[in-house]
Amino acid sequence: MYNIPVIAIDGPSASGKGTIAQLVAKKLGFHYLDSGALYRLVALQSMRSGTDFTDEIMLTKIARNLDVFFKGDKIFLTGRDVSDAIREEQCGIRASEIATYPSVRIALITRQRAFRQPPGLATDGRDMGSVIFPDAILKIFLTASAEVRAQRRYNQLMEKGISANMAALLQDIQTRDARDSNRSVAPLQHGKDAKILETTDLSIAEAMNTVLQWYAEIGTNSV
Ligand code: DC
């Protein structure tokens, strides 16, 4: 299990880490885990069931019993395709709030680690390198300016036909950054053992190639 390589890409909201991790996984033939999707699924299920979002015990129960199924880039919750629903801004905001509860985070640990399967895993989130896969072979902190991230999120939503407002998106991103970075459990932070990948001025292909190059260098250096 533990010699299965993990590439852990952590970073703030809308930094593009999901896109990059997914592309890296594809290039290397690795499995892919979008850990944020799990928090978004808990958020969606709690909204749909009318659960009080301050009820940590109920939220933990939802996290523990999530009936989720991943198929390609589609995500099914209790048999329904929720791939687009979990991307809505409201769901992301609620996910960020729910993610501050320690017992919700604990309830999702085993599910995340189960994605570590041969020949390897590329994953993205906030605590992939620090908590979930501390022995990841490559840890990356991927970031970009808040303005560029708001623009990327805007484009992403527009492509999906979801309406959005730039000023509101920027405000949400800044609020989410503050909450994800300042919470007491598993905060988003740049770990000392993570390489920084600043993508404000990089294309998706350039960012992906940098990650692949770093991974190849590890392979070369460890022979
Ligand atoms: O990556 P994302 O924007 O889809 O994540 C949604 C929220 O989930 C994010 O604001 C914080 C939380 N999250 C987390 O706390 N830890 C992770 N590993 C991934 C996401």
Residues whose N, C-alpha, C, O or C-beta is under 5 A from the ligand:
A	BS01	DC	S13 S35 G36 A37 Y39 G92 A95 S96 A99 G125 R126 D127 R176 D180
